[in-house]
Amino acid sequence: MIDKENNMMRVSIYGHEYTVRAVANPEYIAEVAAYVDERMRETELNLPGSQSPARIAMLAAMSITDELLTERRKRASSLNLIEKRATAIATRVEEVLETSFKD
């Protein structure tokens, strides 16, 4: 259910309904909620015995945060590599241009 005037919608996560207020696209909010729900259910399957929903949510949040931080590190590393290569290319282009105009 979506209330466009107040940017509110209902989502279901781990069997509970929540009202969410967000400026993001409703389809995106539904996708985020579905992802959290999926991760909580996966987390529950990997735990021994019955666990509280709060513990499952906390462990799922840690797992999702681990994914986020890992991706941020990968992106930073990739950007660093791109910057190094771009600098090397720019340096080489400058060298070639200087050599070309000296002759």
Secondary structure, DSSP 8 states (H G I E B T S, - for coil): -EETTTTEEEEEETTEEEEEE-SS-HHHHHHHHHHHHHHHHHHHHTSSS---HHHHHHHHHHHHHHHHHHHHHHHHHHHHHHHHHHHHHHHHHHHHHHHHHH-
